Amino acid sequence: MPRLLHIDASAVPTGSVSREVAATFVGAWSGPVTHRDLGARPVPHLTGAGIAARFSPGHEWTAEQATAAFLQDALIGELLAAEAYLFAVPMYNFGAPSTFKAWLDQILVPGRVSGMRPEDSAVAGRPATLVSVRGGGYGPGTPKEGWDFAEPYLRKILTEVLGLELQVITAELTLADTTPGMEGLREAAAVSRAAAHEAARERAQRLTPQPA
Ligand SMILES: Cc1cc2nc3c(=O)[nH]c(=O)nc-3n(C[C@H](O)[C@H](O)[C@H](O)COP(=O)(O)O)c2cc1C
């Protein structure tokens, strides 16, 4: 049974659409799951000590560098130990949450995790699912077309840096239920959310053999 690394990045513990869609995926997953909750327990930002530790042998590390290297080792070990990935990432201020970026900065160590080409990545070819959730709509012709710097960035990193076999599941317009002026978009929001749950269930079932 393949091990899934499931990462949540919503800062909101309940009522989070990305967490709920990810939960649907995990509910349909047959296999062990490692869960990292970046909303509840953000990882520290990459520091100068963490970068320096990558370029010097362990016996030369300061205490600060050793601590930083230990954290990178733990996060990279968790990444490498999984055979599949689920990233549940909302849009914050037109990009990915800083918690998810901090995690990427910790694990993206050239020569160890990433390489010159996608196929050189230590996790190349493994299946990944990105649950991409946002309050507004960014499709062609919408007022905010071109403002989504979350999903395009994450697609690039996950496919062209980490070399993952990626499916993106999107739920948008999640603010329609609560934001004045978006009432006319509530039905579209409900359709988008229902489709995301269905896609998540199907993807998990396709990736793992189901118990009889
Ligand atoms: C701090 C913050 C910033 C946000 N920025 C945006 C944004 O720039 N564009 C957008 O469409 N929605 C934005 N939203 C709305 C979220 O993307 C939306 O509420 C989404 O459902 C959050 O994911 P979650 O439901 O999994 O918590 C923002 C929400 C928060 C809390």
The ligand as an SDF file (V2000), in Angstrom:
LIG
                    3D

 31 33  0  0  0  0  0  0  0  0999 V2000
   -5.5130   35.8750    4.6350 C   0  0  0  0  0  0  0  0  0  0  0  0
   -6.4170   35.5350    3.4920 C   0  0  0  0  0  0  0  0  0  0  0  0
   -6.1470   36.0250    2.2340 C   0  0  0  0  0  0  0  0  0  0  0  0
   -6.9770   35.6900    1.1630 C   0  0  0  0  0  0  0  0  0  0  0  0
   -6.6790   36.1730   -0.0780 N   0  0  0  0  0  0  0  0  0  0  0  0
   -7.4460   35.8120   -1.1230 C   0  0  0  0  0  0  0  0  0  0  0  0
   -7.1320   36.2560   -2.4290 C   0  0  0  0  0  0  0  0  0  0  0  0
   -6.1710   36.9700   -2.6720 O   0  0  0  0  0  0  0  0  0  0  0  0
   -7.9230   35.8720   -3.4500 N   0  0  0  0  0  0  0  0  0  0  0  0
   -9.0000   35.0520   -3.2460 C   0  0  0  0  0  0  0  0  0  0  0  0
   -9.6670   34.7080   -4.2220 O   0  0  0  0  0  0  0  0  0  0  0  0
   -9.3280   34.5950   -2.0300 N   0  0  0  0  0  0  0  0  0  0  0  0
   -8.5720   34.9630   -0.9600 C   0  0  0  0  0  0  0  0  0  0  0  0
   -8.8720   34.5280    0.2860 N   0  0  0  0  0  0  0  0  0  0  0  0
  -10.0200   33.6260    0.4360 C   0  0  0  0  0  0  0  0  0  0  0  0
   -9.5630   32.1930    0.5320 C   0  0  0  0  0  0  0  0  0  0  0  0
   -8.8290   31.8020   -0.6070 O   0  0  0  0  0  0  0  0  0  0  0  0
  -10.7830   31.3130    0.6980 C   0  0  0  0  0  0  0  0  0  0  0  0
  -11.4720   31.6970    1.8810 O   0  0  0  0  0  0  0  0  0  0  0  0
  -10.4220   29.8580    0.7460 C   0  0  0  0  0  0  0  0  0  0  0  0
  -11.6210   29.1180    0.8690 O   0  0  0  0  0  0  0  0  0  0  0  0
   -9.4910   29.5730    1.9060 C   0  0  0  0  0  0  0  0  0  0  0  0
   -9.2070   28.1970    1.9750 O   0  0  0  0  0  0  0  0  0  0  0  0
   -9.8370   27.2840    3.0990 P   0  0  0  0  0  0  0  0  0  0  0  0
  -11.3410   27.3620    2.9180 O   0  0  0  0  0  0  0  0  0  0  0  0
   -9.3040   25.9240    2.8410 O   0  0  0  0  0  0  0  0  0  0  0  0
   -9.4130   27.8420    4.4300 O   0  0  0  0  0  0  0  0  0  0  0  0
   -8.0920   34.8600    1.3730 C   0  0  0  0  0  0  0  0  0  0  0  0
   -8.3520   34.3710    2.6560 C   0  0  0  0  0  0  0  0  0  0  0  0
   -7.5330   34.7060    3.6990 C   0  0  0  0  0  0  0  0  0  0  0  0
   -7.8240   34.1370    5.0660 C   0  0  0  0  0  0  0  0  0  0  0  0
  1  2  1  0
  2  3  1  0
  2 30  2  0
  3  4  2  0
  4  5  1  0
  4 28  1  0
  5  6  2  0
  6  7  1  0
  6 13  1  0
  7  8  2  0
  7  9  1  0
  9 10  1  0
 10 11  2  0
 10 12  1  0
 12 13  2  0
 13 14  1  0
 14 15  1  0
 14 28  1  0
 15 16  1  0
 16 17  1  0
 16 18  1  0
 18 19  1  0
 18 20  1  0
 20 21  1  0
 20 22  1  0
 22 23  1  0
 23 24  1  0
 24 25  2  0
 24 26  1  0
 24 27  1  0
 28 29  2  0
 29 30  1  0
 30 31  1  0
M  END
$$$$
